[in-house]
Amino acid sequence: MVQWQGTNFTVDGHEPTSAEEYYRIGLHCWNSGQHPGAEVHFLESAASTGHSAAIELLGHIDYIQGRYASAVPRLRHSSGSPRAAFYLASLYHHGCPQAGIVESLDEAARWYGRSADLGEPEAMLVLGELYLERLIPVSRTPAEHALEQFLAAATRNHPYGQYRAAEIYRTLYQDNERAAVMYQSCVDNPMTARHALGSMMTLQCQAHLREIGALRAARLAQQRRDIVNPTQRRSDFY
């Protein structure tokens, strides 16, 4: 067993001997939150041997705890991780003097693109907004680029991706049927309630679904009138 501040740690009942086992202990400490500080101790032991997952997790911990100077080298080492690439994109997007990073939207877009290609929906959402604002180069209409990114996030069950895709369909494409599908997906998504904008998205989606439903009902009623009372048979009261 190994000790940290008087607490014994083992892996499957035996003393850790490999970088992977030290990483498993560090990961457990980080996820459980039971031994603050122990996660860094064990992860650094694994990272010192070049353990990629340990380095990536240390970069994540440094980033969310505001230690950007130490986070950046670890994030660059882990640039094949969607999370690490997203963090680097965010640092370039806003600039980070602490880490010696000058604000650069071009570099931010490059890293967001890498993160999105690796499957990070948050990067897709940021790219979608940047396309809409025409802040990065486009080869098609900004709406096409943005919708592509929002739909990519939506297919990964991201509630805000579903909501933004619905908004694009409704406002820029006037496609209420596709919008309704996305609005309903957002309402039905269990993750919506846990999102920071969950209440707003739910209320907006429900309101637009009612509006779209009313328009659909009115259209069907008009079609019925046209069938039952063709134009040539209508009286002066129409």
Backbone as JSON, one array per atom type, in Angstrom:
{
  "sequence": "MVQWQGTNFTVDGHEPTSAEEYYRIGLHCWNSGQHPGAEVHFLESAASTGHSAAIELLGHIDYIQGRYASAVPRLRHSSGSPRAAFYLASLYHHGCPQAGIVESLDEAARWYGRSADLGEPEAMLVLGELYLERLIPVSRTPAEHALEQFLAAATRNHPYGQYRAAEIYRTLYQDNERAAVMYQSCVDNPMTARHALGSMMTLQCQAHLREIGALRAARLAQQRRDIVNPTQRRSDFY",
  "N": [[0.84, -1.19, 0.0], [0.32, 2.37, -0.41], [0.86, 5.51, 1.15], [-0.86, 8.58, 1.83], [-0.84, 11.48, 3.49], [-1.41, 10.02, 5.84], [-3.4, 8.27, 5.04], [-4.07, 5.1, 3.71], [-3.6, 3.67, 0.5], [-4.59, 1.4, -1.96], [-4.6, -0.8, -4.82], [-6.93, -2.89, -5.93], [-6.4, -4.31, -3.64], [-3.64, -4.49, -3.46], [-0.33, -3.02, -3.36], [0.19, -0.18, -5.39], [2.05, -0.37, -8.39], [2.5, 0.39, -10.98], [2.32, 2.98, -13.52], [-0.25, 3.17, -14.53], [-1.77, 2.15, -12.42], [-1.29, 4.05, -10.42], [-2.47, 6.17, -11.69], [-5.15, 5.31, -11.7], [-5.75, 5.42, -8.98], [-5.46, 8.19, -8.56], [-7.48, 9.14, -10.26], [-9.74, 8.06, -9.04], [-9.66, 9.44, -6.59], [-10.08, 12.03, -7.51], [-12.62, 11.87, -8.7], [-14.21, 11.09, -6.53], [-13.75, 13.01, -4.61], [-12.98, 12.75, -2.01], [-10.48, 12.94, -0.84], [-9.01, 15.6, -0.93], [-6.44, 16.97, -2.85], [-4.95, 14.64, -2.9], [-5.4, 13.53, -5.37], [-3.81, 14.97, -7.2], [-1.25, 14.35, -6.27], [-1.02, 11.55, -6.78], [-1.62, 11.44, -9.5], [0.45, 12.96, -10.58], [2.57, 11.28, -10.06], [2.02, 9.24, -11.88], [2.03, 10.73, -14.25], [4.66, 11.5, -14.45], [5.94, 9.43, -15.67], [5.08, 9.63, -18.19], [2.43, 8.99, -18.64], [-0.37, 9.32, -20.5], [-3.16, 9.78, -20.03], [-3.11, 10.59, -17.37], [-1.65, 12.95, -17.53], [-3.39, 14.46, -19.11], [-5.63, 14.67, -17.41], [-4.51, 16.06, -15.28], [-4.0, 18.46, -16.57], [-6.63, 19.27, -17.03], [-7.54, 19.59, -14.36], [-5.8, 21.62, -13.48], [-6.63, 23.66, -15.21], [-9.4, 24.14, -14.6], [-9.11, 24.96, -12.03], [-7.8, 27.28, -12.25], [-5.04, 27.46, -12.63], [-3.41, 28.34, -14.94], [-0.87, 28.65, -16.15], [0.54, 26.31, -15.55], [-1.25, 24.55, -16.59], [-1.3, 24.84, -19.42], [1.07, 23.64, -20.75], [0.49, 20.93, -20.23], [-2.0, 20.66, -21.44], [-1.32, 21.12, -24.11], [0.28, 18.92, -24.54], [-1.68, 17.05, -24.47], [-3.24, 17.39, -26.73], [-4.67, 15.79, -28.4], [-6.92, 15.21, -27.1], [-10.37, 15.94, -26.89], [-11.34, 17.61, -24.85], [-9.02, 18.9, -23.85], [-8.2, 20.29, -26.16], [-10.37, 22.0, -26.44], [-10.12, 23.6, -24.14], [-7.69, 24.9, -24.69], [-8.51, 26.34, -26.93], [-10.35, 28.08, -25.73], [-8.64, 29.59, -24.12], [-7.1, 30.94, -26.05], [-9.16, 32.3, -27.27], [-10.01, 34.23, -25.41], [-7.66, 35.2, -24.45], [-4.79, 34.9, -22.33], [-2.81, 36.15, -20.21], [-1.44, 35.14, -17.98], [-0.62, 32.63, -18.78], [0.92, 33.3, -20.88], [-0.4, 33.61, -23.3], [-1.6, 35.23, -26.06], [-4.54, 36.92, -27.05], [-6.25, 35.5, -29.75], [-8.31, 35.09, -32.33], [-8.11, 33.59, -34.6], [-6.36, 31.47, -33.88], [-7.92, 30.46, -31.82], [-10.18, 29.57, -33.25], [-8.99, 27.56, -34.74], [-8.27, 25.7, -32.77], [-10.8, 25.23, -31.64], [-11.96, 24.02, -33.83], [-10.42, 21.68, -34.02], [-11.11, 20.46, -31.6], [-13.86, 20.13, -31.99], [-13.82, 18.38, -34.18], [-12.88, 16.18, -32.87], [-15.04, 15.49, -31.43], [-16.2, 17.12, -29.42], [-18.99, 18.62, -28.14], [-19.34, 21.19, -27.01], [-17.41, 22.75, -28.24], [-18.38, 22.7, -30.84], [-20.69, 24.22, -30.55], [-19.67, 26.75, -29.9], [-18.25, 27.31, -32.24], [-20.41, 27.41, -34.03], [-21.71, 29.77, -33.19], [-19.67, 31.63, -33.71], [-19.52, 31.45, -36.48], [-22.07, 32.43, -37.17], [-21.81, 35.06, -36.34], [-20.01, 35.95, -38.15], [-17.29, 35.97, -37.61], [-15.29, 34.28, -38.21], [-13.75, 32.8, -41.13], [-15.94, 31.98, -43.87], [-17.25, 29.58, -46.19], [-19.63, 29.05, -47.19], [-23.02, 30.14, -46.63], [-23.26, 31.95, -43.53], [-25.32, 30.9, -41.91], [-25.61, 28.27, -42.83], [-23.16, 27.08, -42.11], [-23.31, 27.44, -39.32], [-25.66, 26.02, -38.63], [-24.88, 23.44, -39.29], [-22.94, 22.94, -37.33], [-24.47, 23.21, -34.96], [-26.34, 21.15, -35.3], [-24.62, 18.99, -35.27], [-23.82, 19.04, -32.6], [-26.32, 18.6, -31.49], [-26.9, 15.99, -32.29], [-25.31, 14.67, -30.58], [-26.73, 14.72, -28.35], [-26.81, 17.13, -26.99], [-28.45, 19.56, -25.21], [-28.52, 22.37, -25.68], [-27.51, 22.52, -28.22], [-29.6, 21.31, -29.62], [-31.61, 23.19, -29.13], [-30.55, 25.55, -30.33], [-30.29, 24.73, -32.99], [-32.99, 24.38, -33.61], [-33.85, 27.04, -33.42], [-32.46, 28.23, -35.55], [-33.58, 26.85, -37.74], [-36.24, 27.77, -37.5], [-36.13, 30.63, -37.56], [-34.27, 31.5, -39.57], [-34.54, 29.78, -41.72], [-37.23, 29.42, -41.93], [-38.48, 26.98, -41.48], [-40.68, 25.35, -40.01], [-41.4, 22.72, -39.35], [-39.08, 21.12, -39.15], [-37.91, 22.62, -37.15], [-39.69, 22.16, -35.06], [-39.2, 19.48, -34.48], [-36.62, 19.61, -33.38], [-37.06, 21.37, -31.22], [-38.8, 19.78, -29.68], [-37.12, 17.66, -29.1], [-35.31, 18.91, -27.42], [-36.97, 19.6, -25.26], [-37.66, 17.04, -24.36], [-35.25, 16.03, -23.58], [-33.38, 14.73, -20.96], [-31.13, 16.02, -20.04], [-31.54, 18.69, -20.34], [-32.72, 19.95, -18.13], [-30.59, 20.06, -16.4], [-28.9, 21.84, -17.52], [-27.37, 25.1, -17.6], [-29.0, 26.99, -18.79], [-31.39, 25.74, -18.79], [-34.11, 26.12, -17.83], [-34.97, 28.39, -19.26], [-34.67, 27.46, -21.91], [-36.53, 25.35, -21.94], [-39.01, 26.68, -21.49], [-39.06, 28.43, -23.72], [-38.95, 26.59, -25.85], [-41.36, 25.17, -25.46], [-43.22, 27.23, -25.81], [-42.78, 27.92, -28.51], [-43.41, 25.5, -29.71], [-46.15, 25.36, -29.18], [-46.99, 27.54, -30.71], [-46.2, 26.74, -33.29], [-47.78, 24.47, -33.5], [-50.32, 25.64, -33.49], [-50.25, 27.1, -35.89], [-49.99, 24.98, -37.66], [-52.43, 23.69, -37.28], [-54.19, 25.67, -38.17], [-53.46, 25.8, -40.83], [-54.2, 23.25, -41.73], [-56.94, 23.41, -41.32], [-57.6, 25.35, -43.18], [-56.95, 24.03, -45.52], [-58.9, 22.09, -45.44], [-61.18, 23.67, -45.73], [-60.75, 24.55, -48.35], [-61.07, 22.2, -49.74], [-63.69, 21.34, -49.13], [-65.19, 23.58, -49.79], [-64.63, 24.7, -52.61], [-63.05, 27.4, -54.41], [-64.65, 28.37, -56.59], [-67.21, 27.81, -55.71], [-67.77, 29.36, -53.57], [-69.63, 31.76, -51.66], [-70.56, 35.27, -51.58], [-70.05, 35.83, -48.99], [-67.56, 34.91, -48.19]],
  "CA": [[0.0, 0.0, 0.0], [1.01, 3.66, -0.34], [0.18, 6.42, 2.06], [-0.9, 10.02, 1.58], [-1.34, 12.15, 4.69], [-1.92, 9.05, 6.81], [-4.41, 7.38, 4.45], [-3.51, 4.04, 2.89], [-4.24, 3.47, -0.8], [-4.2, 0.19, -2.68], [-5.34, -1.1, -6.05], [-7.38, -4.29, -5.85], [-5.82, -4.92, -2.45], [-2.18, -4.54, -3.44], [0.36, -1.74, -3.52], [0.34, 0.19, -6.81], [3.43, -0.46, -8.88], [2.6, 0.9, -12.35], [1.74, 4.31, -13.77], [-1.7, 3.0, -14.7], [-2.39, 1.99, -11.11], [-1.25, 5.35, -9.77], [-3.5, 6.97, -12.37], [-6.46, 4.85, -11.23], [-5.97, 5.98, -7.64], [-5.69, 9.63, -8.72], [-8.79, 9.34, -10.86], [-10.73, 7.78, -8.0], [-9.64, 10.56, -5.63], [-10.66, 13.2, -8.16], [-14.06, 11.66, -8.89], [-14.9, 10.97, -5.25], [-13.56, 14.23, -3.83], [-12.84, 12.4, -0.6], [-9.13, 13.24, -0.33], [-8.53, 16.75, -1.72], [-4.98, 17.06, -2.98], [-4.37, 13.33, -3.17], [-5.47, 13.24, -6.81], [-2.64, 15.55, -7.86], [-0.08, 13.57, -5.84], [-0.95, 10.27, -7.48], [-1.58, 11.68, -10.94], [1.8, 13.4, -10.94], [3.43, 10.08, -10.08], [1.77, 8.57, -13.16], [2.41, 11.62, -15.34], [6.13, 11.58, -14.53], [6.39, 8.36, -16.55], [4.51, 9.89, -19.51], [1.08, 8.45, -18.75], [-1.12, 10.35, -21.23], [-4.42, 10.1, -19.37], [-2.79, 11.33, -16.15], [-1.26, 14.3, -17.94], [-4.6, 15.15, -19.57], [-6.47, 14.98, -16.26], [-3.83, 17.13, -14.54], [-4.27, 19.69, -17.32], [-8.02, 19.62, -16.73], [-7.61, 20.09, -12.99], [-5.13, 22.93, -13.45], [-7.44, 24.64, -15.93], [-10.63, 24.54, -13.89], [-8.73, 25.59, -10.77], [-7.2, 28.57, -12.57], [-3.57, 27.42, -12.72], [-3.27, 28.27, -16.4], [0.53, 28.52, -16.56], [0.9, 24.89, -15.51], [-2.21, 23.8, -17.39], [-1.07, 24.91, -20.86], [1.94, 22.57, -21.28], [-0.2, 19.66, -20.16], [-3.05, 20.67, -22.46], [-0.67, 20.96, -25.41], [0.7, 17.52, -24.61], [-2.9, 16.24, -24.6], [-4.06, 18.06, -27.74], [-5.54, 14.81, -29.04], [-8.14, 15.11, -26.29], [-11.32, 17.02, -27.22], [-11.42, 18.54, -23.73], [-7.81, 19.72, -23.83], [-8.24, 21.21, -27.31], [-11.37, 23.03, -26.15], [-9.55, 24.52, -23.16], [-6.72, 25.74, -25.4], [-9.29, 27.26, -27.75], [-10.91, 29.11, -24.85], [-7.55, 30.48, -23.69], [-6.78, 31.82, -27.17], [-10.35, 33.12, -27.54], [-10.08, 35.35, -24.48], [-6.32, 35.62, -24.05], [-4.43, 34.48, -20.97], [-1.45, 36.63, -19.9], [-0.83, 34.26, -16.99], [0.0, 31.51, -19.48], [1.65, 33.83, -22.02], [-1.2, 33.44, -24.51], [-2.21, 36.46, -26.57], [-5.83, 36.67, -27.67], [-6.19, 35.29, -31.19], [-9.5, 34.38, -32.77], [-7.69, 32.59, -35.59], [-5.88, 30.31, -33.14], [-9.06, 29.9, -31.11], [-10.99, 28.83, -34.21], [-8.26, 26.35, -35.11], [-8.39, 24.73, -31.67], [-12.2, 24.82, -31.56], [-12.17, 23.08, -34.92], [-9.81, 20.41, -33.65], [-11.94, 19.89, -30.54], [-15.12, 19.69, -32.6], [-13.53, 17.19, -34.98], [-12.68, 15.08, -31.93], [-16.34, 15.14, -30.87], [-16.61, 17.93, -28.28], [-20.14, 19.44, -28.54], [-19.19, 22.59, -26.6], [-16.64, 23.41, -29.3], [-19.3, 22.85, -31.98], [-21.6, 25.32, -30.25], [-18.93, 28.02, -30.03], [-18.01, 27.51, -33.67], [-21.67, 27.84, -34.64], [-21.93, 31.19, -32.88], [-18.65, 32.42, -34.42], [-19.94, 31.51, -37.89], [-23.22, 33.33, -37.27], [-21.33, 36.43, -36.15], [-19.06, 36.21, -39.24], [-15.99, 36.26, -36.99], [-14.31, 33.37, -38.82], [-14.04, 32.69, -42.57], [-17.01, 31.08, -44.31], [-17.23, 29.22, -47.61], [-21.05, 29.02, -47.54], [-23.67, 31.16, -45.82], [-23.03, 31.73, -42.09], [-26.38, 30.04, -41.35], [-25.32, 26.87, -43.18], [-22.07, 26.63, -41.25], [-23.78, 27.4, -37.94], [-26.61, 24.92, -38.47], [-24.1, 22.2, -39.34], [-22.32, 22.76, -36.02], [-25.51, 23.01, -33.95], [-26.89, 19.82, -35.51], [-23.61, 18.03, -34.81], [-23.95, 19.0, -31.14], [-27.63, 18.02, -31.18], [-26.85, 14.53, -32.46], [-24.63, 14.16, -29.38], [-27.71, 14.9, -27.27], [-26.57, 18.36, -26.24], [-29.73, 20.29, -25.28], [-28.39, 23.7, -26.28], [-27.38, 22.29, -29.65], [-30.96, 21.09, -30.13], [-32.34, 24.46, -29.07], [-30.03, 26.5, -31.32], [-30.66, 24.23, -34.31], [-34.4, 24.71, -33.78], [-33.96, 28.47, -33.66], [-32.0, 28.5, -36.91], [-34.62, 26.37, -38.65], [-37.46, 28.59, -37.41], [-35.95, 32.05, -37.88], [-33.5, 31.77, -40.78], [-35.0, 28.92, -42.8], [-38.7, 29.35, -41.88], [-38.84, 25.56, -41.57], [-41.27, 25.06, -38.71], [-41.49, 21.29, -39.07], [-37.77, 20.69, -38.61], [-37.74, 23.32, -35.88], [-40.5, 21.48, -34.04], [-38.51, 18.25, -34.09], [-35.52, 19.98, -32.49], [-37.64, 21.9, -29.97], [-39.32, 18.66, -28.9], [-35.95, 16.91, -28.6], [-34.78, 19.67, -26.29], [-37.91, 19.46, -24.14], [-37.64, 15.65, -23.89], [-33.89, 15.67, -23.19], [-33.18, 14.82, -19.51], [-30.0, 16.9, -19.74], [-31.96, 20.08, -20.41], [-32.97, 20.46, -16.78], [-29.32, 20.26, -15.72], [-28.14, 22.89, -18.22], [-27.5, 26.42, -16.97], [-30.12, 27.69, -19.44], [-32.44, 24.75, -18.94], [-35.47, 26.66, -17.65], [-35.26, 29.27, -20.39], [-34.85, 26.66, -23.12], [-37.78, 24.61, -21.84], [-40.13, 27.6, -21.69], [-39.05, 28.9, -25.1], [-39.32, 25.47, -26.72], [-42.79, 24.89, -25.3], [-43.97, 28.33, -26.43], [-42.68, 27.8, -29.98], [-44.15, 24.31, -30.12], [-47.57, 25.74, -29.21], [-47.19, 28.42, -31.86], [-46.11, 25.93, -34.51], [-48.98, 23.63, -33.51], [-51.47, 26.47, -33.88], [-50.11, 27.38, -37.32], [-50.27, 23.74, -38.38], [-53.88, 23.46, -37.2], [-54.83, 26.66, -39.04], [-53.2, 25.41, -42.22], [-55.03, 22.08, -42.03], [-58.33, 23.87, -41.4], [-57.75, 26.04, -44.46], [-56.96, 23.0, -46.56], [-60.24, 21.48, -45.36], [-62.13, 24.61, -46.34], [-60.53, 24.58, -49.79], [-61.61, 20.96, -50.32], [-65.15, 21.3, -48.96], [-65.78, 24.74, -50.46], [-63.72, 25.24, -53.62], [-63.19, 28.83, -54.66], [-65.73, 28.68, -57.51], [-68.5, 27.59, -55.08], [-67.92, 30.2, -52.42], [-70.55, 32.87, -51.8], [-69.98, 36.59, -51.32], [-69.73, 35.96, -47.55], [-66.18, 34.49, -47.97]],
  "C": [[0.88, 1.24, 0.0], [0.19, 4.57, 0.56], [0.23, 7.85, 1.52], [-1.59, 10.66, 2.76], [-2.05, 11.17, 5.63], [-2.97, 8.11, 6.29], [-3.73, 6.36, 3.55], [-4.31, 3.87, 1.6], [-3.69, 2.19, -1.43], [-5.0, 0.1, -3.97], [-5.66, -2.58, -6.03], [-6.65, -5.02, -4.73], [-4.32, -5.01, -2.43], [-1.59, -3.16, -3.69], [0.51, -1.41, -5.01], [1.82, 0.16, -7.22], [3.6, 0.15, -10.26], [1.98, 2.28, -12.45], [0.23, 4.22, -13.9], [-2.39, 2.88, -13.35], [-2.37, 3.29, -10.31], [-2.3, 6.3, -10.39], [-4.89, 6.58, -11.87], [-6.77, 5.39, -9.83], [-6.26, 7.47, -7.74], [-7.05, 9.94, -9.29], [-9.89, 9.1, -9.84], [-10.81, 8.93, -6.99], [-10.32, 11.78, -6.22], [-12.18, 13.05, -8.29], [-14.82, 11.65, -7.57], [-14.82, 12.25, -4.43], [-13.32, 13.98, -2.35], [-11.5, 12.8, -0.01], [-8.54, 14.39, -1.15], [-7.01, 16.86, -1.68], [-4.33, 15.74, -3.31], [-4.36, 13.03, -4.66], [-4.25, 13.76, -7.54], [-1.39, 14.74, -7.52], [0.05, 12.29, -6.65], [-0.89, 10.46, -9.0], [-0.2, 12.14, -11.39], [2.78, 12.24, -10.94], [3.27, 9.34, -11.4], [2.27, 9.42, -14.32], [3.92, 11.68, -15.53], [6.71, 10.5, -15.43], [5.84, 8.53, -17.97], [3.12, 9.34, -19.71], [0.14, 9.52, -19.31], [-2.4, 10.76, -20.51], [-4.2, 10.9, -18.1], [-2.42, 12.77, -16.48], [-2.49, 15.1, -18.36], [-5.47, 15.56, -18.39], [-5.83, 16.07, -15.4], [-4.04, 18.47, -15.24], [-5.68, 20.19, -17.08], [-8.15, 20.22, -15.34], [-6.97, 21.46, -12.88], [-6.01, 24.0, -14.09], [-8.63, 25.08, -15.11], [-10.33, 25.18, -12.54], [-7.93, 26.87, -10.99], [-5.69, 28.6, -12.59], [-3.18, 27.28, -14.2], [-1.83, 28.07, -16.86], [0.97, 27.06, -16.55], [-0.04, 24.05, -16.35], [-1.79, 23.73, -18.86], [-0.11, 23.84, -21.37], [1.27, 21.2, -21.26], [-1.31, 19.56, -21.21], [-2.45, 20.49, -23.86], [-0.21, 19.51, -25.6], [-0.5, 16.62, -24.91], [-3.8, 16.76, -25.7], [-4.91, 17.09, -28.56], [-6.81, 14.56, -28.25], [-9.08, 16.24, -26.65], [-11.42, 18.05, -26.11], [-10.21, 19.46, -23.68], [-7.81, 20.73, -24.97], [-9.25, 22.33, -27.07], [-10.83, 24.05, -25.16], [-8.53, 25.45, -23.82], [-7.44, 26.76, -26.27], [-9.83, 28.41, -26.9], [-9.84, 30.09, -24.4], [-7.16, 31.44, -24.81], [-7.95, 32.77, -27.48], [-10.35, 34.38, -26.68], [-8.71, 35.91, -24.08], [-6.04, 35.21, -22.62], [-2.99, 34.91, -20.69], [-0.72, 35.72, -18.93], [-0.09, 33.09, -17.64], [0.78, 31.97, -20.7], [0.93, 33.67, -23.34], [-1.89, 34.75, -24.87], [-3.52, 36.1, -27.26], [-5.7, 36.57, -29.18], [-7.4, 34.47, -31.61], [-9.16, 33.33, -33.82], [-7.21, 31.31, -34.9], [-7.02, 29.64, -32.39], [-9.91, 29.05, -32.05], [-10.31, 27.52, -34.61], [-8.41, 25.28, -34.02], [-9.84, 24.3, -31.46], [-12.5, 23.79, -32.64], [-11.61, 21.7, -34.61], [-10.67, 19.69, -32.6], [-13.25, 19.36, -31.1], [-14.91, 18.43, -33.43], [-13.34, 15.96, -34.1], [-13.96, 14.73, -31.17], [-16.82, 15.95, -29.69], [-17.78, 18.85, -28.67], [-20.01, 20.91, -28.12], [-18.41, 23.38, -27.64], [-17.52, 23.65, -30.53], [-20.21, 24.05, -31.77], [-20.89, 26.67, -30.39], [-18.66, 28.31, -31.49], [-19.27, 28.0, -34.37], [-21.93, 29.31, -34.41], [-20.93, 32.07, -33.61], [-19.0, 32.52, -35.9], [-21.09, 32.5, -38.06], [-22.79, 34.79, -37.18], [-20.32, 36.86, -37.21], [-17.68, 36.59, -38.69], [-14.9, 35.33, -37.49], [-14.71, 33.16, -40.28], [-15.14, 31.67, -42.86], [-16.86, 30.79, -45.79], [-18.66, 29.08, -48.13], [-21.72, 30.14, -46.74], [-23.35, 30.89, -44.35], [-24.06, 30.8, -41.47], [-26.12, 28.57, -41.64], [-24.23, 26.31, -42.28], [-22.55, 26.45, -39.81], [-24.71, 26.21, -37.71], [-25.89, 23.58, -38.46], [-23.49, 21.9, -37.97], [-23.37, 22.47, -34.94], [-26.13, 21.61, -34.08], [-25.91, 18.74, -35.04], [-23.66, 17.9, -33.3], [-25.26, 18.33, -30.73], [-27.61, 16.51, -31.29], [-26.09, 13.88, -31.3], [-25.46, 14.43, -28.13], [-27.43, 16.11, -26.41], [-27.83, 19.23, -26.34], [-29.61, 21.66, -25.92], [-28.17, 23.59, -27.79], [-28.74, 22.07, -30.29], [-31.74, 22.4, -30.18], [-31.86, 25.42, -30.16], [-30.34, 26.04, -32.75], [-32.12, 24.56, -34.6], [-34.58, 26.18, -34.1], [-33.53, 28.85, -35.08], [-33.05, 28.05, -37.92], [-35.83, 27.31, -38.68], [-37.24, 30.0, -37.95], [-35.27, 32.31, -39.22], [-33.97, 30.94, -41.98], [-36.52, 28.85, -42.91], [-39.19, 27.92, -42.08], [-39.38, 25.13, -40.21], [-41.3, 23.58, -38.36], [-40.17, 20.76, -38.52], [-37.5, 21.37, -37.28], [-38.48, 22.6, -34.77], [-39.84, 20.2, -33.56], [-37.39, 18.56, -33.1], [-36.02, 20.54, -31.16], [-38.12, 20.75, -29.08], [-38.18, 17.82, -28.32], [-35.36, 17.59, -27.38], [-35.67, 19.51, -25.06], [-37.81, 18.06, -23.52], [-36.28, 15.23, -23.34], [-33.71, 15.8, -21.67], [-32.07, 15.78, -19.12], [-30.39, 18.37, -19.76], [-32.13, 20.68, -19.03], [-31.68, 20.76, -16.04], [-28.47, 21.34, -16.36], [-28.38, 24.23, -17.55], [-28.67, 27.21, -17.53], [-31.34, 26.79, -19.58], [-33.85, 25.3, -18.83], [-35.87, 27.54, -18.82], [-35.53, 28.45, -21.64], [-36.18, 25.91, -23.09], [-38.98, 25.5, -22.11], [-40.21, 28.08, -23.14], [-39.47, 27.79, -26.06], [-40.82, 25.19, -26.65], [-43.64, 25.97, -25.96], [-43.95, 28.21, -27.95], [-43.42, 26.56, -30.48], [-45.66, 24.59, -30.16], [-47.87, 26.6, -30.43], [-47.18, 27.64, -33.17], [-47.33, 25.02, -34.63], [-50.21, 24.39, -33.96], [-51.42, 26.79, -35.37], [-50.43, 26.16, -38.16], [-51.78, 23.46, -38.41], [-54.62, 24.42, -38.11], [-54.65, 26.29, -40.51], [-54.07, 24.23, -42.63], [-56.5, 22.47, -42.16], [-58.57, 24.56, -42.73], [-57.78, 25.05, -45.62], [-58.32, 22.3, -46.61], [-61.28, 22.39, -46.01], [-62.01, 24.6, -47.86], [-61.1, 23.34, -50.47], [-63.13, 20.97, -50.28], [-65.83, 22.41, -49.73], [-64.78, 25.32, -51.46], [-64.04, 26.69, -53.92], [-64.4, 29.15, -55.53], [-67.11, 28.49, -56.88], [-68.75, 28.52, -53.9], [-68.87, 31.39, -52.68], [-69.82, 34.16, -51.51], [-69.59, 36.76, -49.84], [-68.29, 35.56, -47.26], [-65.26, 35.65, -48.25]]
}
